[in-house]
Amino acid sequence: AAAGKLLVVPVDGSHWLSMQELLDMLQKKGHEVVVVAPEVSLQIKPSKTFVMKTYPVPFTREEMDTVF
């Protein structure tokens, strides 16, 4: 964070909801934030406050929805 750049690999769920607020605040203070997340996720979505990079996973959104 001292360099003004953050790489974040979040976990889906309530942890992400809390972390997203923190990332928004850090971006407002001038930090560059990059979030690395699976391409299929329940709550991790792109935002204007950070750069989103995704990686492939071996299941579809429909399969994940069925499990939950």
N, C-alpha and C positions, 0 to 999 in steps of 0.2 A: 504494500500500500504506500510505502514511502516514495516509490518511484512513480506513483500515479497510475499504475497498471495492475489490474487484478484478473486472475484466471480462476473461474469458479466452476466446480463440478458438483452440482447440487443433487440431493436425493429428493425424489418426488414426495409430496405430502406436506404436512404442516411445517416441516423444516424449511421447505422452499418458500412458503408464504411469509414466514418471518424473515428469511434471508432476502427476499425480493424488496422489502421495505428498506433494508440496510443498503442494498445495491443502488436503489433509487437515490438515497441520500448521498452516497459516495459519488455517484455520477454528477449530482448537482454541485458537488465540491470540486469537480474537475477531473475526477479519476476516469480512466478508460477501463471499462468492464467487459470481459468476454466470458460468456457462459457456454459450457460444453455439456450437452444433454442428449439423451436418446431421441431418435426421430419420432418415436411414439411415446407419449407421456400423458399423464392425467392432468397435471397442473402447470408444468413448465412450458410456457408459451413465449414467443418472441415479444420484445418490448422496444420502445424507442429509446430506453435508457441504457441498453446494453447490446452488444453484438452477440448473436446466437450462432453457435456452431453445433451441428448435430452429427451423430454417428448412427450407423444402421444397427437394428436389432432384429432378432429372428422371429418376430411376431408382428401382427397387424393391430391396428386400433380396435377392430372388431373383436379379435381374439382376446385382447386385454379387457375390453368391456365385458365380455362374456365371463371371464374369470372373476371380475369384481362384481 
